[in-house]
Amino acid sequence: MEAATGNSPLPRSPAETEAETETEPAPEPLPPAAAAPEEDGEVDTVNGDSSQESVADLYAAISEVDGLCQEPDSIRTWREEQVKHLEALDENSREAELEWREKAKRELEDWYTQQDEQLEGMKANNRADDVAEDVGQDLCSGSDWERVLHLCDLSSKSSKPTKDVSRMRSVLLSLSQVPVPLK
C-alpha cells in the first residue's frame, strides 16, 4: 500500500508509476496571473469570483457573526426597543402629516368658498349700484352741472385727512346755480 501512495522510500516500478498517474491526475501549475497579483489594478478571478471580493465577503461575514456573538443581551434588547420606538415615531409622524394635509385641504376649500361668496356679494352690490345710478340719472334730468354735482361728494365730512377741496366745492356749487351757456 505504501508503494501505491508514493510515501515509500523503496524504488517503484514503472508499472506502479504508470498506474499512479492514471488514477490521480497531477496538479496543474498555477498560471502566472494567479500566482502574483498584477500591478495595473486588475483583479484576478478564480472560478468566476474575484479573490479580493470573496476574501472581503468572508471577513464581513466573520465580523458580523463576531458582533452578534459578543453583543450582550441588554444591548441587543435596547437596540430592538429603539427600532420599535423609532418605527412608532415614524408612524405617528406619517399620521400627523396626513392629518395636516387633510386639514389644509379643508381650510383651502373653505377659503375658496368664502372668496366665491364674497365675490358674488360684491357683484350683486355693483349691479344694484349700477341700477340705482341709472334710475338716479333719469330722475336728475336737470342741467349738466347738476348731474356732475350728483356724482361728486360735496360733503366735508371725511374721516381721513385729505387735501382741501373747499375751493373746488364752491366753484361747482356756483356753476350749478348759474348755468353757463354752451356754445
C-alpha positions as CSV (number, residue, x, y, z in Angstrom):
1,M,0.0,0.0,0.0
2,E,2.8,2.4,0.7
3,A,4.2,1.9,-2.7
4,A,0.9,2.9,-4.3
5,T,0.7,6.2,-2.4
6,G,4.3,7.2,-3.1
7,N,5.3,7.6,0.5
8,S,7.6,4.6,0.5
9,P,11.4,5.0,0.3
10,L,11.6,1.9,-1.9
11,P,12.0,2.4,-5.6
12,R,8.9,1.9,-7.7
13,S,8.5,0.0,-10.8
14,P,7.4,1.7,-14.0
15,A,4.1,-0.1,-13.8
16,E,3.4,1.4,-10.4
17,T,4.2,4.9,-11.5
18,E,2.1,4.4,-14.6
19,A,-0.9,3.2,-12.5
20,E,-0.5,6.1,-10.2
21,T,-0.6,8.7,-12.9
22,E,-3.8,7.1,-14.3
23,T,-5.7,7.2,-11.0
24,E,-4.5,10.6,-9.7
25,P,-4.1,13.4,-12.1
26,A,-1.1,15.6,-11.5
27,P,-1.9,19.0,-10.1
28,E,-1.8,21.7,-12.7
29,P,0.6,24.5,-12.1
30,L,-0.9,27.9,-11.4
31,P,-0.9,30.3,-14.2
32,P,1.4,33.3,-13.7
33,A,-1.5,35.7,-13.4
34,A,-2.9,33.8,-10.4
35,A,0.5,33.3,-8.8
36,A,1.2,37.0,-8.3
37,P,-1.2,39.9,-8.3
38,E,-0.9,42.3,-11.3
39,E,0.2,45.8,-10.7
40,D,-2.1,47.5,-13.2
41,G,-5.1,47.4,-10.9
42,E,-7.0,44.4,-12.4
43,V,-8.4,41.9,-10.0
44,D,-7.6,38.2,-10.5
45,T,-10.5,35.9,-10.9
46,V,-10.8,32.4,-9.7
47,N,-13.9,30.3,-10.5
48,G,-15.7,33.5,-11.7
49,D,-15.3,35.4,-8.4
50,S,-12.7,37.9,-7.7
51,S,-10.4,36.7,-5.0
52,Q,-10.3,40.0,-3.2
53,E,-14.1,40.3,-3.1
54,S,-14.5,36.7,-1.7
55,V,-12.0,37.5,1.0
56,A,-13.8,40.7,1.8
57,D,-17.1,38.9,2.0
58,L,-15.6,36.3,4.3
59,Y,-14.2,39.0,6.6
60,A,-17.5,40.8,6.6
61,A,-19.4,37.6,7.5
62,I,-16.9,36.8,10.2
63,S,-17.1,40.3,11.8
64,E,-20.9,40.2,11.6
65,V,-21.0,36.8,13.4
66,D,-18.5,38.1,16.0
67,G,-20.6,41.2,16.6
68,L,-23.7,39.1,17.2
69,C,-21.9,36.7,19.5
70,Q,-20.1,39.4,21.5
71,E,-23.1,41.8,21.9
72,P,-24.6,41.5,25.4
73,D,-28.3,40.7,25.7
74,S,-29.0,44.1,27.3
75,I,-27.6,46.0,24.3
76,R,-29.5,43.7,21.9
77,T,-32.8,44.3,23.7
78,W,-32.1,48.0,23.9
79,R,-31.4,48.1,20.1
80,E,-34.6,46.2,19.4
81,E,-36.6,48.6,21.6
82,Q,-35.0,51.5,19.8
83,V,-36.0,50.1,16.5
84,K,-39.6,49.6,17.7
85,H,-39.7,53.1,19.2
86,L,-38.4,54.7,16.0
87,E,-40.9,52.8,13.9
88,A,-43.7,54.1,16.2
89,L,-42.4,57.7,15.9
90,D,-42.3,57.3,12.1
91,E,-45.9,56.0,12.1
92,N,-47.0,58.9,14.3
93,S,-45.3,61.5,12.1
94,R,-46.9,60.0,9.0
95,E,-50.4,60.1,10.6
96,A,-49.8,63.7,11.8
97,E,-48.7,64.7,8.3
98,L,-51.8,63.1,6.8
99,E,-54.0,65.0,9.3
100,W,-52.3,68.3,8.5
101,R,-52.8,67.7,4.8
102,E,-56.5,66.9,5.2
103,K,-56.9,70.0,7.5
104,A,-55.1,72.2,4.9
105,K,-57.3,70.9,2.1
106,R,-60.5,71.6,4.2
107,E,-59.2,75.1,5.0
108,L,-58.3,75.8,1.4
109,E,-61.7,74.7,0.2
110,D,-63.4,76.8,2.9
111,W,-61.3,79.8,1.8
112,Y,-62.3,79.4,-1.8
113,T,-65.9,79.0,-0.9
114,Q,-65.7,82.2,1.2
115,Q,-64.0,84.1,-1.6
116,D,-66.6,83.0,-4.1
117,E,-69.4,84.1,-1.7
118,Q,-67.7,87.5,-1.2
119,L,-67.2,87.9,-4.9
120,E,-70.8,87.1,-5.7
121,G,-71.9,89.6,-3.0
122,M,-69.7,92.3,-4.5
123,K,-71.1,91.6,-7.9
124,A,-74.6,91.9,-6.6
125,N,-73.8,95.2,-4.9
126,N,-72.2,96.6,-8.0
127,R,-75.2,95.6,-10.1
128,A,-77.5,97.2,-7.6
129,D,-75.4,100.4,-7.6
130,D,-75.5,100.5,-11.4
131,V,-79.3,100.1,-11.4
132,A,-79.6,102.9,-8.8
133,E,-77.3,105.2,-10.9
134,D,-79.4,104.5,-14.0
135,V,-82.6,105.4,-12.1
136,G,-80.9,108.4,-10.5
137,Q,-79.8,109.7,-13.9
138,D,-83.3,109.6,-15.1
139,L,-84.5,111.5,-12.1
140,C,-81.8,114.1,-12.3
141,S,-82.7,115.4,-15.7
142,G,-81.5,118.8,-14.8
143,S,-78.6,120.7,-16.1
144,D,-75.2,119.1,-16.8
145,W,-73.8,120.7,-13.7
146,E,-76.5,119.3,-11.5
147,R,-75.7,115.8,-12.7
148,V,-72.0,116.4,-12.0
149,L,-72.8,117.6,-8.5
150,H,-74.9,114.5,-8.1
151,L,-71.9,112.3,-8.9
152,C,-69.4,114.3,-6.7
153,D,-69.2,114.0,-3.0
154,L,-69.5,117.5,-1.7
155,S,-69.7,116.7,2.0
156,S,-66.9,117.9,4.0
157,K,-67.3,115.1,6.5
158,S,-64.2,113.0,6.0
159,S,-62.6,110.7,8.5
160,K,-59.2,110.7,6.7
161,P,-57.1,113.8,6.3
162,T,-57.3,114.9,2.7
163,K,-56.4,117.9,0.6
164,D,-58.5,121.0,1.0
165,V,-61.2,120.8,-1.7
166,S,-63.4,123.6,-0.4
167,R,-62.5,125.9,-3.4
168,M,-63.5,123.2,-5.8
169,R,-66.7,122.6,-4.0
170,S,-67.6,126.3,-4.1
171,V,-66.8,126.5,-7.8
172,L,-69.1,123.5,-8.5
173,L,-71.9,125.0,-6.4
174,S,-71.7,128.4,-8.1
175,L,-71.7,126.7,-11.6
176,S,-74.8,124.7,-10.7
177,Q,-76.6,127.8,-9.6
178,V,-75.6,130.0,-12.6
179,P,-75.8,128.0,-15.8
180,V,-73.1,128.6,-18.3
181,P,-74.3,128.8,-21.9
182,L,-72.9,126.1,-24.1
183,K,-71.6,127.3,-27.4
